Amino acid sequence: MVASPALVKEYFNLFVNRRAYTVQSFRPHPESGRHYYYRPTERGSGAALQLNEKTISDHMEGKITIGLYAINPSDQRCKWVAIDADYTNSMEDLIKLQYHLSGDRVDSALEMSKRGGHLWIFLAAPLLARKCRIYIYDLACRLGVPVKGSGLAEGIEVFPKHDAIAAGAFGNALRGPLGVHRGAKRRFWFYGADYTLEAQMQFLKRLRRVTEDELDRFTDGKELPASVGKARPEAEPIRGQGTERSRTAFCILDHVGRTRIVGKNHVTRCPSCAQAGRDRGGDNLAILVADPRFYLCWAGCTKEMIRAAVGKPIPVRTTA
């Protein structure tokens, strides 16, 4: 399929709220078999790549698959809200939500996914992420739709997943619509239009968008339901914080090479594996993004081995 410049521009206007993005890997992870997402960087400099029209075109034409971030940290607002559901009978819950949204004159677009579906709502102008989340979670709780994180292992997840994010943080990305899922090896379409890029975009453009006045009315006097666990605030970037702790405490990120984001982890070459001549793919070491104190080598190197390999062995405590 060919994405015309006009279609690319329409896609950009509808879905892109900031130029940071992720890319789904072509190669499955050796342990999980999943095609994770990572933030792409420029060769040589390591600088983060910015989303542009060529990237969107490649995504729509199936050459790559990108993930989009909902919140722009400059104003904590989003252009769209997406409800992700991938559990048994989840499509029934999405259709229930879609029906009751229509009662508020809120149009939505239902998209297939590998294990369930995504329900997208578009906004007339970027609106506060916090109010968007309150509206959807309040509706879900009133309808009895299960919410992941409210004491349940399975349920819907709402993107944006945070009320606000710190400057320099990203939040959680969601697969951009109308691309080819690398794991499923297929393109997932929106219900309600022919399966062509042109027909799909025309369908999305016709949907009525939620205004700020409407969202204020929907959320007036309401807060996030108590049963819904608030997303953990995203950690500030570890490098360059300039705090006393960052200068003195051991941080594994200061002792490894270039990293990329895969799911919830930084992924990079394991220093211990590298000493032994292993880890040719450079992805054995996983470091938790939210807290880099937690890291794991998929090949079995212990934390003691990794610390020794970077010249920072774990101090041995002795007793008198």
C-alpha positions in Angstrom: 0.0 0.0 0.0 1.1 3.5 -0.8 0.5 6.4 1.6 0.1 9.7 -0.3 1.5 12.9 1.2 -2.0 14.0 1.9 -2.8 10.8 3.9 0.4 11.2 5.9 -0.4 14.8 6.8 -3.9 13.7 7.9 -2.5 10.9 10.0 0.1 13.3 11.6 -2.6 15.8 12.5 -4.9 13.2 14.0 -2.5 11.0 16.0 0.8 12.8 16.6 0.9 14.9 19.8 4.7 14.9 20.2 7.6 13.8 18.0 9.0 11.2 20.3 8.1 7.7 19.2 9.0 4.0 19.4 9.6 1.3 16.8 8.5 -2.3 17.0 11.5 -4.7 16.6 11.5 -6.9 13.6 13.4 -9.6 15.5 11.5 -11.4 18.3 13.1 -11.4 21.8 15.0 -14.8 22.2 13.3 -15.5 25.6 9.7 -14.3 25.3 9.3 -14.4 21.5 7.6 -11.0 21.6 8.4 -8.1 19.3 9.1 -5.3 21.8 9.3 -1.6 21.1 12.3 0.7 21.5 13.1 4.3 21.1 15.2 4.7 17.9 18.4 6.7 17.9 20.6 8.3 15.3 23.6 6.2 14.3 26.9 7.6 15.5 25.6 10.3 17.9 23.0 8.2 19.7 20.6 11.2 19.7 16.9 10.3 19.8 15.2 10.3 16.4 12.2 12.6 16.0 9.0 11.5 14.3 8.5 13.0 10.8 6.4 12.5 7.7 8.8 9.9 6.3 8.4 7.8 9.4 4.6 8.0 9.3 4.7 7.1 5.6 6.9 4.0 6.3 4.5 3.0 9.1 1.4 3.3 7.0 3.1 1.4 4.1 4.0 -1.5 6.5 7.8 -1.0 6.3 8.0 -0.3 10.1 5.6 -0.2 13.0 5.7 2.7 15.4 4.3 3.4 18.8 2.8 6.8 19.7 2.9 8.7 23.0 -0.4 10.3 24.2 0.8 13.0 26.5 2.9 16.0 25.6 4.8 17.0 28.8 4.8 20.6 27.8 1.1 21.0 28.7 0.0 17.5 30.0 -2.6 17.3 27.2 -3.4 14.7 24.6 -5.1 14.6 21.2 -6.7 11.2 21.6 -7.7 8.7 24.2 -7.4 4.9 23.5 -8.9 2.1 25.5 -6.8 -1.1 25.2 -8.4 -4.4 26.0 -6.7 -7.8 25.4 -8.4 -10.3 27.7 -11.1 -13.0 27.1 -14.3 -11.4 25.8 -12.7 -8.0 25.9 -14.3 -7.0 22.6 -17.8 -7.2 24.3 -16.6 -4.7 26.9 -15.3 -2.4 24.3 -18.6 -2.5 22.4 -20.4 -1.8 25.6 -18.2 1.2 26.2 -18.7 2.4 22.6 -22.5 2.2 23.0 -22.6 4.2 26.2 -20.1 6.8 24.8 -22.5 7.4 22.0 -25.1 8.3 24.6 -22.8 11.3 25.4 -22.5 12.0 21.7 -18.9 10.8 21.8 -17.9 9.1 18.6 -15.3 6.3 18.9 -13.4 4.0 16.5 -13.0 0.4 17.2 -9.8 -1.2 16.0 -8.8 -4.8 16.0 -5.6 -5.9 17.8 -3.6 -9.1 18.1 -5.4 -10.3 21.3 -8.4 -8.0 21.5 -9.0 -4.4 20.4 -8.5 -0.7 20.9 -11.2 1.9 21.2 -10.1 5.4 20.1 -11.7 8.7 20.9 -10.5 11.9 19.2 -10.4 15.4 20.7 -11.2 18.7 19.1 -8.1 20.2 20.7 -5.5 18.7 23.0 -7.2 18.3 26.4 -5.9 17.5 29.9 -4.9 13.9 30.2 -6.1 13.8 33.8 -9.7 14.7 32.8 -9.7 12.2 29.9 -8.7 9.4 32.3 -11.3 10.4 34.9 -14.1 10.4 32.2 -13.2 6.9 30.8 -12.5 5.2 34.1 -15.6 6.6 35.7 -17.7 5.3 32.8 -16.0 1.9 33.0 -16.6 1.6 36.7 -20.3 2.5 36.3 -20.7 -0.1 33.6 -18.9 -2.8 35.5 -16.1 -3.1 32.9 -13.0 -4.6 34.5 -10.1 -2.3 35.0 -6.5 -3.6 35.1 -4.8 -2.5 38.2 -7.9 -2.1 40.3 -7.3 -5.4 42.1 -7.7 -7.3 38.8 -5.0 -9.0 36.8 -7.0 -8.4 33.6 -9.1 -5.5 32.4 -9.0 -2.4 30.2 -6.1 0.0 30.2 -6.5 3.7 29.2 -4.0 5.6 27.2 -2.7 8.1 28.4 -1.7 5.9 31.4 -0.6 8.9 33.5 -2.3 12.1 34.7 0.9 14.0 34.0 4.5 13.2 33.1 7.8 14.9 34.0 9.8 17.0 31.5 12.0 14.6 29.6 9.8 11.6 30.4 7.6 9.8 27.9 4.7 7.9 29.5 3.6 4.8 27.7 3.4 4.4 23.9 0.6 2.6 22.1 0.9 0.9 18.6 0.1 3.4 16.0 -3.0 2.4 14.0 -3.0 1.3 10.4 0.5 -0.2 10.5 1.6 -3.9 10.3 2.0 -5.6 13.6 5.4 -7.4 13.3 4.4 -10.3 15.6 1.0 -10.9 14.0 2.4 -10.2 10.5 -0.8 -8.4 9.6 -2.5 -5.0 9.5 -5.4 -4.3 11.9 -8.2 -2.2 10.6 -10.9 0.0 12.1 -14.5 -1.4 11.9 -16.8 0.8 9.9 -14.8 1.4 6.7 -13.3 -0.5 3.8 -9.8 -1.9 4.3 -7.8 0.7 2.4 -5.8 3.5 3.9 -7.9 6.1 2.1 -11.2 4.7 3.3 -9.9 4.3 6.9 -8.6 7.9 7.1 -11.8 9.3 5.7 -13.8 7.3 8.3 -11.7 8.7 11.1 -11.9 12.2 9.9 -15.7 12.0 9.9 -15.9 11.2 13.6 -17.1 13.9 15.9 -14.4 15.1 18.3 -14.9 15.8 22.0 -14.6 19.5 23.0 -13.1 20.9 26.2 -16.5 22.2 27.3 -17.9 18.7 26.9 -15.1 17.1 28.8 -15.4 19.6 31.6 -19.1 18.7 31.8 -18.5 15.0 31.8 -16.0 15.2 34.7 -17.5 18.0 36.8 -17.1 17.1 40.4 -15.6 13.7 39.6 -12.2 12.3 40.5 -10.4 9.1 39.4 -12.4 6.2 41.0 -10.8 5.0 44.2 -10.7 1.4 42.8 -8.5 2.5 40.0 -4.8 2.5 41.0 -3.1 5.7 39.8 -0.2 5.1 37.5 3.2 5.3 39.2 4.8 8.7 38.4 7.5 8.3 35.8 11.0 8.6 37.2 13.1 11.6 36.2 15.9 10.8 33.8 18.7 9.1 35.8 21.6 10.5 34.0 22.4 14.2 34.5 20.2 14.8 37.5 23.0 16.5 39.3 21.9 15.3 42.7 24.3 14.0 45.4 22.7 10.6 45.1 23.3 10.4 41.4 27.0 11.4 41.9 27.7 8.9 44.7 25.4 5.9 44.3 26.1 3.1 41.9 24.0 3.2 38.8 24.4 0.5 36.2 23.4 2.9 33.4 26.7 4.8 34.0 28.7 1.6 33.2 27.1 0.2 30.0 27.1 1.2 26.4 24.2 2.4 24.3 20.7 1.3 25.5 17.3 1.0 23.9 13.9 0.8 25.5 12.2 -2.6 25.2 8.9 -2.7 27.1 9.6 -1.6 30.7 13.4 -2.1 30.4 16.5 -0.6 29.0 18.2 -3.3 27.0 22.0 -3.4 26.4 25.0 -5.6 26.2 25.8 -7.4 29.4 29.4 -6.4 30.6 30.0 -9.9 32.1 28.9 -11.6 29.0 31.0 -9.3 26.9 34.1 -10.3 29.0 33.4 -13.9 28.2 32.9 -13.2 24.4 29.1 -13.7 24.5 26.1 -11.4 23.9 26.8 -10.7 20.2 23.3 -9.3 19.9 23.9 -6.8 22.6 20.6 -7.4 24.4 21.3 -9.8 27.3 21.1 -7.2 30.0 17.7 -5.7 31.0 17.5 -2.7 33.3 14.2 -1.6 34.8 13.4 1.9 33.4 11.5 3.0 36.5 14.3 1.9 38.9 17.7 1.0 37.4 18.7 -0.6 40.7 17.0 -3.7 39.3 18.7 -5.4 36.4 19.0 -8.9 35.1 21.1 -10.8 32.6 19.1 -13.2 30.5 22.2 -15.5 30.1 22.4 -16.0 33.9 25.2 -13.7 34.9 24.8 -12.7 38.6 24.8 -9.1 39.8 28.1 -9.8 41.5 29.6 -10.9 38.1 28.2 -7.8 36.4 29.5 -5.4 39.0 32.9 -7.0 38.9 33.0 -6.8 35.1 32.5 -3.0 35.2 35.2 -2.5 37.9 32.7 -1.8 40.7 32.5 -4.9 42.8 29.8 -5.1 45.4 31.4 -4.3 48.8 31.7 -7.3 51.1 30.4 -6.5 54.6 32.4 -8.0 57.4 31.6 -8.3 61.1 33.9 -8.0 64.0 
